[in-house]
Amino acid sequence: MGLYIFSEKDIRDIVKVDKKALSLIEEGFKRFEEGEVTLPPILRVDIPENNGEVDVKTAYIKGMDKFALKISSGFFDNYKIGLPSLSGMMLLFSTETGVPEAVLQDNGYLTDVRTAVAGAMAAKYMAKDEIDTVGVIGTGTQARYQIKALSLVRNFKRIVVYGRTPEHVEKYKRDMEEEFKIPVVAVENPEEAVSKSDILITTTPAKEPIIQAEWIKPGLHITAMGSDAEEKNELHPEVLKKADLLSCDVVNQVFTFGEHHHAKEAGLVSEEDSIIELGALAAGNKKGRTSDEQITVTDLTGTGVQDTAIAVYGYDRLREQEKGVWFGENE
């Protein structure tokens, strides 16, 4: 026996933030809605003295010949030593024999892709059709990839960004203006980002709410993707109470890890409320935004469904192009 090992470079060459990735993730969520996915709870190890965590996510999608076990780390002080905050790998196993078939040494890239296109999927159903300005809280990888993915489903004329570190904000501004050929405006506080935006994307590991309910105006859509652990919190719980429409990736997960978790603790939201999963939107079982005046919020915590969908696709395309190193007995 043996397995293939794929490098980050080869994976990046094959898998992109594009409409194919969006369709894969949308189909994965749809299959979950249809009851064709086994999705166990997330396993997480916290390493607080180094501001770090390691998450393990997985899912089996019925009919697929492989499934992914994703190990993802987030060490949020890494920037101080010139390293990225996120890293990890995906392992693929046969669904027929359980034998390991591949290691995708992506260093978190596949997670970045699938997270970004889930944000685009949320905007597809929950944001207004006509968009002028997109606001971003944060300047890291997801602050970039979320915008790239959003451009697959919405046109926009301007980006506003808020970040804590001026040099990171300036670099983000330069890079994004070069890529998208539209103005990128750095704002001095998050309230200004909210007030200027039609869509707001929060991409931070914040442990105290950044976005306050009194800032929210009619028509705004918020995609919050930073709160994937109990202590993380980007939106004040009153933001969810103020929203006309709430959506998420998986209901029971966001009440454990996400923004809904904090709103429930505050007594403002409960599992009995009408909260729409992305799979229900993809399957046509629920409707998203129905008017331009609605305030909408999507809470993303990341799922193993996304990981299996993107990893199996990546493996198949990589093997088609004869990429990868075989490790073990002769193939």
N, C-alpha and C positions, 0 to 999 in steps of 0.2 A: 504493500500500500504506500501511498504518498499523497502529496498535495501540491497545488500551485501557490506560488507567492508572487503577488503583484505589487509593483512599486507605486509610490505616489505619483511619479511623473507619468507613468503609463495610464494610471487611472484618470488623472487630470486631462490627458489627451483624448480620452474616450468619453467621459461623462461631463456634461456641461450644464450650466443653469440655462435651460432652453425648454421649448414646448414639449419635447419628448419627456424630459424629467417631470414636468408639470403633469402630463397625462399619466405617467406611471404612478405618481403619488395620489392623484385624484382617483385612479382606479383602485389603488390600495385602500383608500378610505371608503370607497364604495363597497368593496368586498367586505370590509369590516361591518358596515351597515347591514349588509345582507347576511351576516352571521357566518361568514366563511373564513374567519380568522381566529386563531388561538393567540391571545395577547396576555401573557402573564404580567404581574406587577413589576415595576422597575426595582432593580437592586442598586443601592448607592452606598459608597463608602466615603465618609467625610474625613478630611485631613485638615482640621481647622488651623493648626499652627502654621501651615503653609498656604492658607487661604485656598485650599484645593478640595476637589471631589472627583470621584470616579463613578460613572454610571454604567450599568449593564442593562441593555434593552434587547428584546428579541420578539419575534412573532412568526407563526406558521400561517401561510396563506394557502388555503385548500387548493390542491392540484399542482402546486409548484414542486419541482424536483429538488429544490434546495431551500434552506432558510438561513437567515443571518443571526449571529450572536454578536452584538456590537458593544465594544468596550470603549467608552469615551471619557476622557479626562478634561477637567477645567481647573487650571491653576492660575488664579486671576492676578497674582503678583509677578507672573513670568515676564511681563513687559519691562520690569526693572532690570532684568538680566538679558534683555534682547531676545526672548523666546516668545512664541505665540502662546496665548492663553489656553487654546484648545488643542487636543491631540487625541490619538486613539487608533483603533483598527477594527476591521470587521472579519469575523470568521464565518465561513460557509460550511454547512453540514448537509449531507444527503438526507432527504426526507424518507427515503426508502430503507437505508441501512444505518443512518446515524453516523456514518464515517465522515470525518473532516475532509473537505475537498479543496479548500482554498483559504489563504490569508490575504486580505486586501489591506496592505499597509498604507492606508490613505492619510494617516495623521489628522483625522477629523474632516478631511475634505468632503467625503460623501455625506457626512452629517450636515456640513454647511450647505450643500446643494439641496438635500431633501428638506431642510428647515426653511431655506429661502423660498422654495416653490410651494411649500405649505402656506407661507405668508401670502404668496401671490394668489393661491386658491381661495384664501379667506377674502382677499380684496375683490376677487372676481364675483363673489356672491354678496358681499356685505358693504362694499364701498359704492359711492355714487358713480354713475357712468362717466360724467364729465368732471375731470380733475384738473385743477390748476397747480396746486402746491402740495408736495409731500414733505412731511417733517420727520426727522430722524433724531432719536435720542441715543447717543453713543456714536463712536467713530471706528469701531473694530470691524472684523470680517463680516459679521451679519449686517452691520449698518451699510455695507457695500452690496452684499449679495441680495439682501432683501429688496433693494432698489432695482438691481438688475432683473430679479424675478418679477417684480411689480410691473416693469416695462413690458412684460409679455402679455399683460391683461389690461393695462390702462396707459393712456398717454398722459403726460404731465409736463408742465412748462418750467418748473422751478423746484429746487430742493432747499429746505432750511434744516440746519443741523445744530444741535447743542451737544457739547462735550465738556468734560471737566478740565482737560489738558489742552491749552491753546495750541501747542505745536502739533498735536494729533488732529485737532480741528482744522488747522491750516493745511495739513497734508491731505486730509479727507477732501477738503474743498478743491484743492488743485487736481487731485486724482479724478474726482467725480466730474468736474467740469470738463476735463480732457476726454473722459469716456463718453459722457452723455451730451456734451455740447449745449448745455443749458446752465443758467446761473445757479450757483450754490451759495447760499447766504448763511453765514455763521451768526447765530443769535446769542445774546448774553445770558439768557436764562431759559429754562424749559417752558415757562408760561408763554413766552414769546413764540416758541416753536409751536405750541398748541394753537395759539390764536391765529397764526398765519396758515395753518394746514387744513387740507381737506382729508388727507390720510395721515395718521401719525403712527410711526413704527418705533417701539421701544425695544432696545437691544442690549440691555445692561444686566449685570449681576447684582443690581441694587438690593439692599436689605431694608431700606426705608423708602416709603412711597415718594416717587418723583412727580407724578402727575396728579393734580388736585381736581376735584369735581367741579369747583367753581370756575375753572378755566374752560370747561367743555362747552362748545357751542353746537346748535342744531346742525345736522348734516355730517358731523365728523365721524370718521371710522378710525378705530384704534386697533392695531395688531400688536399685542404684547407677547413677546416670545422669550423674555429673559427669566421669568419666574418658573424654574423647573426643579425647585427644592423648597422645602417647607419654609425656610427662613428668607427666601428671596421675595421681593415685593416691589414692583414698579408703579402700580396704580393704587391710589388711595381707594379703600373699599367703597367709598361713596360714588366713585366713578362707575362701578358696575351697577349700583342702585340707580344711578341717573340714566343709564343706557336704556334705549327702547328695545334693543335686540341684542342678546348675548349668544355667542357661539364659541366653540372650542374644538379641540381634536378629539378628546375622550372625556366624557363627563366625570366618571369616577376618578380619573387621574387628576383633573384640574381641581377637584375638591380635596385632593390629597396634597398636591404640590403647587398648584398654580395660583393665579390671582383670585379665583373663586374660593380657594382655601381661606384667604384672609377675609374676604367678604362674608363668608359663612361664619367665621369666628366673631365677626362684628355684628352678626345677627341680621345682615342685610340681604343675603341671598341663600337659597337652599337647593338641595337636589330636586325638590318638588317644583321648582320654578321652570319655566320654559327656556331651556338652554339647548341650542341646536348644535349637533355634532357635524363636522365637515362632511362625514360620510352621508348623512341624511340630505345635505345640500347636493352632493354629487349624484346621489341616486334619484333626486327629484322628489323625495318624500317630504321635505320641508322647503319653505321659501326663505330667502334671505331678505335683503333690503327691499322694501316696497315703495318708499318715498324718499325724496332728497332731503327731507327734514329730519329723518330718523338719526339718532345717535346709536352707533353700533360698536361693539367690542368683541374681538376674538382673542381668546386665551390659548396660547400654544405651549405645550409642555414637552412635545416630541414623543413619538411612538415607535415601537418596534416594527409596526406595519410599514412605516416609511423606510426603515433600515433594510428590511428584507426586500422590498420592492426595488430600491435603488441598487443594492448590492448584487442581487441576482441578475439584474439587467447589465450592470457593469461587468460581471464575470462573463456572461454570454458574449458580450461585444469584445472583450479582451481576448477570449479564446478564438473568436472568429478571426481576429487579426494576429493570432499566434503569439500573443504577448504572455509574459509570465515565465517564471523559473520553476521547473519541476523539482521537487525535493522529496526524495525517497527512492524506492525501487524503480527499475526501468518502466516507463509508461507503457 
